[in-house]
Amino acid sequence: MPDRVLDLRLFRYALASAEQGSFRRAATALNVQQSTVSRGVRSLEDRVKAKLFERDHSGIQPTPAGNRFLEEAMLGFDHLTRALERAEALQRGEHGELTVGVSVPFSVLSDLFERFRAGYDGVAVELVESTSGASPALVQQRSIDVAFVGKIYGNGAVQSLHLRDEQMMALLPKSHPLADAPEVTFEDLRHERFILAATGVGPDLQEHLRMRWATSGFEPRVQLHRVGQCNLINMVALGFGVTIVIGTPPKAATDGVVLIPLAGRNIMSLHAVWMESNPNPALKGLLAILQRSVRVDPQS
């Protein structure tokens, strides 16, 4: 079988020559020597075993065989060029897919993902809600590329980065006796029913509540509901109980409730976890943004 492997530069020389009508103008357009273009076109003709251009003192003109060849070559060359550009963009992380596990409200990650979208707009991001406890296993299984969690559970197989601490807030109905208080303590809420999401950050908040009263032997009343944050907030407004949030809930979801700071050091740490062996270039791009954000904020 004859060797059909061709240097892509030869196609560029031939296509530019046909477009410009001369080897000299093609060389100028490509920023190479005229001799390079003319030799390249001659080499291409030798490889395809057909004369592609008629040459005379007025310039060059594609032959019938040359016209047919260049028309078909243009289609393939355009496809190949796009394929090469896309492959290079994928390698740089500018295109592709990134699966993100979240056990914290996505709103607390908005600043990070605004920066990511600015530099990697071609990456399709899929969000998967999980819990801090389940996320490391999903990362190891490559079900997700990176997870944002409120607590690190011992798992030496994954890498982690502490991003910052988020203050906890109490969310109460507007009709609650403490609705006008500048701040509240957990002791103020001792006899409340806490309603939390069964997924996401809910289990971490449940553990935090238990730890707050562990020394006194008091067991807080906690109900877990398989609903998202907006529905949970609506339940608070309807009097089902009170809840704890981190970050600022969407404004559209806060009718009928009040957000009150919790006194003392009641924080949740925000961490990213991933596998160092994950080759996804989009992940590398996101990690670079996360690491820069930590350097900018030395308290995180």
Stockholm file with secondary structure:
# STOCKHOLM 1.0

chainA/1-300         MPDRVLDLRLFRYALASAEQGSFRRAATALNVQQSTVSRGVRSLEDRVKAKLFERDHSGIQPTPAGNRFLEEAMLGFDHLTRALERAEALQRGEHGELTVGVSVPFSVLSDLFERFRAGYDGVAVELVESTSGASPALVQQRSIDVAFVGKIYGNGAVQSLHLRDEQMMALLPKSHPLADAPEVTFEDLRHERFILAATGVGPDLQEHLRMRWATSGFEPRVQLHRVGQCNLINMVALGFGVTIVIGTPPKAATDGVVLIPLAGRNIMSLHAVWMESNPNPALKGLLAILQRSVRVDPQS
#=GR chainA/1-300 SS CCCCCCCHHHHHHHHHHHHHSSHHHHHHHHTSCHHHHHHHHHHHHHHHTSCCEEEETTEEEECHHHHHHHHHHHHHHHHHHHHHHHHHHHHHTSEEEEEEEESSCGGGGHHHHHHHHHHCTEEEEEEEECBTTTHHHHHHTTSSSEEEESSCCSCTTSEEEEEEEEEEEEEEETTSTTTTCSCBCTTTTTTSEEEEESSBTHHHHHHHHHHHTTTTTCCCEEEEESCCHHHHHHHHHTTSCBEEEESCCCGGGCTTEEEEEBSSSCEEEEEEEECTTCCCHHHHHHHHHHHHHHHHCTTC
#=GC SS_cons         CCCCCCCHHHHHHHHHHHHHSSHHHHHHHHTSCHHHHHHHHHHHHHHHTSCCEEEETTEEEECHHHHHHHHHHHHHHHHHHHHHHHHHHHHHTSEEEEEEEESSCGGGGHHHHHHHHHHCTEEEEEEEECBTTTHHHHHHTTSSSEEEESSCCSCTTSEEEEEEEEEEEEEEETTSTTTTCSCBCTTTTTTSEEEEESSBTHHHHHHHHHHHTTTTTCCCEEEEESCCHHHHHHHHHTTSCBEEEESCCCGGGCTTEEEEEBSSSCEEEEEEEECTTCCCHHHHHHHHHHHHHHHHCTTC
//
